[in-house]
Amino acid sequence: MVKVKAGIEKVKEDYAQIIPPEAIVGNCQRIGHRFRQRKCGPVETFYLFLIQVLNGNVACGTLRHLAGMTCSATAYGNARMRLPLALLRVLLTWVCRSLRDITSDVHFWHGHRVFHVDGSSFSMPDTPELQEVFGQSGRQKTGCGFPTAHLLAMFDAATGMIIDVLASPRRSHEMSKIASMHPSLRAGDVLIGDRGFCSYAHMALLSLRNLHGVLRMHQRMIVDFTPRRPHVHPKDKKAIKGLPRSRWVRALGASDQVVEWFRPASRPRWMTREQFERLPESLTVRQLQYRVETPGYRTRKIQLITTLLDAERYPSEDLAELYRCRWQVEVNLRHLKQTMGMDVLRCKTAEGVEKEMLMFAIAYNLVCAVVYDAAGRQGVAPDRISFIDALRWLRTWYPGKELIPLVVNPMRGGRFEPRVVKRRPKSYGLMTEPRDVLHKRLTEKRDAA
């Protein structure tokens, strides 16, 4: 028991400089979590969990060697089950707020904070509980695939840090969860999203909170920049096909206009009737279009819709550049899922999966803090610092360790590559039948021989 205590106390002593124990205990009290002090209490378990995720979400048995202690994987697993899910969510918010001092000099975009939102997915072990909660691809038979969760993440555009993250069933739409992320923003913030987040309901919800949106227009929206062109109102009994569902107000340029966007007649499935009826009858929004001339980009023409109506303060060129930077969210998700290893989680319960996801978000934000610290010391832009090099440094961190110069990536603007892979996969077939059926067939073939 002496070795166990010594190992845990060493971990606690080291990682107290990253996230102090007072923050963990204080947030336990805040959410009403009462606990008995053990060798693996909330503080010790949180630090061990962080070490595990930072090192690629290694198995619990491997964690014993990383932490230098001799307690069993079962003891740690039980301690992690006692760790409240709500604690990790409030600690994610606490980490974001506490790290703001290192990015206080980051400039705003025209006086606004900017955030990116995007969706992705991750898989997990094939257990009955996870299959029931998250589901799997409909193209796979039962027993031939893995449960897959839909991931929705909101990033700070200036720092790359995760502000909020949610996991939902695979077949759920992004729009059904985005409204729950709005409280993480404050009045005047700008939210950037692709076509999956473009709807009247979403834009109205942003406006009701005094938030701004810059969204790529959905492919089904009819856009016409002709001045005083005809339109169709949702309440018209005889709707004419091919006409916009918005009223032209004024032109701001050849492909830039202000329109009145009407509330549709039908409500989205993710809203209740009461919520939908509380939305305004119409919104005044701005529509603009620009062309992409960069080689390698699949899209040549992009249409945006936004609540930023002032063309002098927010020129169309600035809005186009702002949306172009949305691509960084794809890089952030790649760092989270591939570089850090969150594409496949290990837990076998729905609550455990959410805990893993939140701990990955916390660890990811700590790496972002290292990136910004290194960028300031080395005099380069943060996106030039190698994320994986910062992760490697943080994995080997100990109190008093000096931050050495990290790898600086070369400028690679306008780079594009073919969407192919060079390394050939193994020539095994895909599992199209449950394992017990395949076992039975192999047994029959062996007996027949």
N, C-alpha and C positions, 0 to 999 in steps of 0.2 A: 504493500500500500504506500510505502514511502516513495517508491519510484513513480507510482501513478501520480501522487500529489506533486512531486517535484516537476514532472513533465507538464502537468496542467498549469502549475503556478508559473513556469517559465513561459508558456504560451500567453498566459494572462498578462504577465509583465511586459512582454514584447509588444503585443498588439494593443495594449492600453494607450500607446502613443498615436495609434491610427483612429480608433473609435474608443473613447474612454469608457470605463465600466459605469461611470455615473450616468452616461447617456443611455446605456442599456437598462440599468436598474430604474432610472427615472421614467423611461418610456414603458417599462413593465407596470409601474404604478399608475401611469397615465391611462393605460388600457384596462386597468383593474386586474392584472394577472398577479395572483398570489402564489408564491413558491417557497418551498423549504430549501434551505441552503444545503447543497450537496457538493460532492467533488466535481460533478458536472452540472452546475447550475446554469441559468440563462446566459451569464457572462461567459463562462468557460465554453459552453456549447456553441455560442455564437462565434467565438474566435476559432474553434476547431472547424466549424462549418465553413468559415471564410477561407481558412487554409486549404480545406478540401477542394473548394470551387476554384480558388486561384491556381491550383496545381492541376487543373484539367478535370475536376470532378472525379478524382480517383476513388477507388473502392474504399469502404470503411476500414478494411484490413490494412490497406496501404497507409491510411492516415495515421495509424499508430506509430509507424516508423518516421513519418514526416514530422509529427509532433513530439517525438522522443518520449513516448509513454507506453505503458504496458497494459492499459485497460483493454478490455475486449471490444470487438466491433459491435457486439450486441448491446453493451452498456452505452456506447456512444449513440447507437441507433435509438435506444429508448429515450436517451436525453434529448435527442433531436425531435422525437415525437412529442415531447412535453413542451418544446419551444412553440409559443403561440404564433400562428400565422399573422395575426394583427401586429405583433411586435416587429416582424420583418418589414411590413408595409410602412409603419411609422418610422422605422429606422432608415428606410430608403429616402423618405422625405427629409429626415434629419440630416442625412449625409449630403443631400443636394444643397440644403441651406448652409451647412457648416463649411462647405467647400467653395461658397461664393466669393470668399475673400481673395482666393487666388485668381479669380477671373473678374475682379471688380473693375479692371481697366478695359475689359472687352467692350468695344463700341456697340451701340444699338444701331438698328437699321432705321434711319429717319426718326429716331427717338422711340422706337418700339422694340420690345423684346420679341424674338422670333422663335417659333417652335415648329418642329417637323413631326408628322405623325404618319405611320405606315404599319402595314400588317405583314405577318409572315407566319411560320408554323414551326413546330418541333414535335418529335415523336417520343415515345416512352414505352416501358415494358408492356407486354400483352397480358393484362390481368382483367378479370371480369369487371372489377370496379372501374378501371380506367376506360374499358370499352363502353361501359354504360354511360359514363360521364362525358367523355370526349368523342367517342366513335372513331371510325376509320374510313378509308376511302371506299366508296360504294362499288368500285371496280374490283375490289378484292373480296374473296370469299372469307367466311368466318374461319378464324384460325390460320389464315394465310397472310395476315398483315399486322401492323402495329397501330395502336391508338395514336391519333394525331390531334394536337391542340392548335387552335388558331391563336396566334400571338399578335397583340396590338400594343405598340410602344410609342411613347411620345418623347422626343429628344429636344434638348436645348440646342438651337442651331449654332449658338456662339461657342459652346463648350463641348457639344457632343454627348453630354451627360443624359442619362435616362431620368425623366421627371416622373413618369408613371408607366406601368406595364400591367397588362391584363392577359389572362388565358381563358379561352372559352371553347365550347365544342367546335369540332372541325367544320360543321356545316353552318355555323353562325356567321352572319355578315358583319363586316367592320362597323357599319353604321349603327348596329344595335348596341354597341358598347362605347362609341366615341363620346356620347354626351356625359358619361360618367367621368371622363377625364377633364372636362371643362373646369371643374372647381380647382384644378391644379394651376390654372392660369389666373391672371389678374387683368383688370380693365385696361384696354389699350394694347394688349398682346396680340400678335399676329400668328395665326395657325396656317401652315402650309400643308397641303395634301393633294393626292392625285385624284383621278376621276372617281375612285371608289368612295370618296368622302363628299362628293358634290351632289347635293340635293337641297331643295328649298327648305326642308325641315332643319337640316344641319346648319345652313346659313342663318336661318331665323333664330335658332338656339344660340348661336354665337352672338348675334346682334342683341338679343335680350340681355346678355351678360356684358355688353359693351366690349366685346372682342371682335377682332377682324379676321377675315378669312381670305386666303389667296389659294384658290382651288382650280385645278384643271377641269374644264367643263366636261360633263358626261357626254359620251358619244351620241346619245339619243336626243340631246338638247338641240333645237333648231336655232341657229344664229344667223342673223341677217344684218349687215351694217349699213343697209340703205336707209337714208334719212326718211322719217315719216312713213316708213313701210307699214303695211297692214299687220294686224296681229289677231290672235284668238284668245278670248277670255275663257277660263275654265268653266264658267257658268253658262257659256253659250250653248244653246241646245243643238245647234248645227255647227259642229267644229269642222273647219276646213283643213284638210291635211296639207302639210308642207309649210304652214305658217308658224312663226314663232309664238310661244306662249308668254311673251313679254311685250310691253308697250315701249316704243322708242321715246326717249325723253330729250336727249341732246347728244350731239356728236362731239367727241374730244379729239378725233383724228380720223384718218381714212379707215382704220381698223380698230377704233377705240370709241366706245360709246357708253352712255348712261341709260339704263332701261328700268322700267318698273316690272318687277318679277312677281307674278301672281301666285298665291297659294293654290296648289293643285286641288282638284275635287276629291281625289282619293288619298287617304292617309297611308303612310308607310306602316308595314306590319309591326315594326319594333316600337311604335308609339301607341299609347292608348287614345281613345277618342277624345277624352278630356284634354290630354296634352296637346293633341293636334288642334283642337278648337281654340286653345289659348295662343296659338301662333298668330302673328299679324296677318291681315288679309293680303298684304303685298309688301315687298321690299324694294328699295332703290339700290341697285347694284351697278357695277361697272363690268362691261365685257370688253376684252381686247384680244387681239390675235397677232402673232408674230411668226416668222419663219426661222427654222434652224438650218444653218448652212454648214454645220460642222460635219466632216466626213465620218461615217460610221454610225451616226444616229439614225434609228429607224424612222422616227417621226420627223417630217419636214415642216408641219404646220401645227402650232399649239395654240389653243384657245383657253383663256383664263377668265374667271369670274371672281370679283373681289368687292368688298365693302369700302375700299380705299378710293374715294371718288375724286379727290383733288388731283387733277392732272399736273398741276404745277409742282406740288409737293411730292407727288409720287408719279414721276414720268413712266411711260410704258416701258422704256428701256430698262429702268431700274426694277420694275416688276418682273420683266422677263429674266433679268439676271438673278433676282431673288428666287424665282421658281427653278432656274437652272441649278442653283445650289442645293435644291431638294435632293439631288442625286447623292449627296453626302449621307442621307439616311440609309441608303443601300449599303454603303461602306460600313456604317455603324452596325447594321444588322449582321454583316459578314464578320466583323470583329467579334460580336457577341456569340454568334452561332458556330462559326468555324474556328476562329483563332482561339476562343476561350472554351469551345466545346459544348455549347448549349443546344446543339441541334438534336441531341439524343439525351434525355434525362434518365435517371436511374430509379427514382422512387416508384413504389408500386401502389400508392394511394393517391387520390386526387389532392388531398391537402398537402401531402409530401411533395407532389409535383409543383404546386404553387409556391411552396417554401423554397425549393431549388431555384425556380425562376426568379424569385425576388432576391435571393442571395447572389445569383449571377448578376442581377442588375446593380446591386450594391458593389460587388467586386469590380464590375465594369466601370462604375463611376470612380472608384479609387484609382484605376489605371488611367482614366482620363485626367485625374488630378496630377498624376506623375507626368503625363504628356505635357500639360500646360506649365508645370514647374520647369521641365526641361526646355520647353520652347522659350520661356522667358530668359533662362540662363544662357541659352545658345543663340539667342537673337534670331530665331526663325519663326515662321508661322506654325501654329500647333498642328495643322494637317500635314506638315512636312516630317514631324517626328514619328518614328516607327512605333506603331501600337504594340506589336509583338515584342519589341525590344523593351518597351516600358513594362509590359507584363512580366517579362523575364527578370527584370530588375526587381520588381515588387515581390516576385516569388522568393527571391533570395534576400529580401530585406531583413535587417535587424536594427535595433536601436543604435543610433550613432553612425549608421552607414551613410557615407556621402553619395549623393546622386552624381554619378559619372556622366559624361556626355553620351547621349543616346544616339542611335543611328538616325541620320537625316536622309529621308528619301529624296531622290532627284525630282526636279520639276517635270511632270509628265502630262501637262495640259493638252487636251485634244487627242489623247491616245485612244485607240480603239483596236480591239482584237477580235478575231473570229470566235464564235461561240462553239468551240470544239474542245475535246480533251485528247491529250496525246497518249496517256497511259491506258493500256487496254485492261478492261475488267476481267476477272476470272470467268472461265467459260462454263459456269454452272447455270442451270436453268432456274427460273423463278418458281417460287412455291405457289402453285395454283390449287392445291388441295390440302386439307388439314394434315398435320404430321401423323396422326394415328392412322389415317387412311394410307399414307405413303408407307408407314411401317408395316401395315398389314399386307400391302402389295409386295414389299420386299421379302416378307416371310413366306408368302405363297410361292414366290419365284424361287426362293432358296429350297423350300421343301420339294417343289416340282423337279428341281435339278437333282 
